């Protein structure tokens, strides 16, 4: 699977979980479990409850996602 095959969606952080994991509510009403991508961890970008984020998901598992960008 190539990186181009991922789904990009927007959501809002609902809950902070241990190990840099988050519960994110998507625009379509679904809730997914998400973690920060490596570049966001390296740059020490903070994500708090209520922040809008851009997610990247695999079409094979629609319950997990990767946070790739924090929207302003």
N, C-alpha and C positions, 0 to 999 in steps of 0.2 A: 504494500500500500504506500503510495506516495503522499507527501505532505499536502499536495493539492486536493486530496480526497477528503479533507476534514471539513466539518461544518463550522461556520463562524456565527455565533449568536451573541446577543447582549443580555445581561441580567443584572440583578441587584443582590448584594451580599445580605443574607438573612441571619447567619449565625457563624461565629468563629469556633473552630474545632482545633484540637491539638495537632501538632506537626504541620503547621501552615496549611491546614485544610479548611474548607469553607462550605457552607450550604448556600447555594445560589438559586434564587427564584428567577426563572426565565420569563421572557415576555409572553410566552404561550401558556403560562400557568404551571409548568413542570418545575420540580425542584431537583437539582443535581448536586452531587458531591464533587467539589473542584479543589485543585491544588495549584500553587504558583508555579509558573514556568521558571526555568533556570536563570534566565536573564533578569527577571524581576527579583529573584532571591539574591543574585550577585550585586545588583544595584541598590538593594535594601529598600525597595519600594513598599510602603505601608499600605495595607488594604484594611478598611474598617467596615463595620456594619453600616449599611445604607449606601455604600459606594456603588456606582454603576461600573461594570466591567465588561470587557470583551472576552468571550470564551471560545475555545477551540475544542470540538468534540469529534470523536471517531463515529462514523456511521454504523459501526458494529455494536457499540455499547453506548446507549443513550442515557446512562445513569451517571457517567463520570465525565469530567471535563478538565481542561487546563486553562487557567487564567493567563491571558497573554497581554492584556492592556487594561489600565485603569482609566476610565473616561472622566473628564472633568465636569 
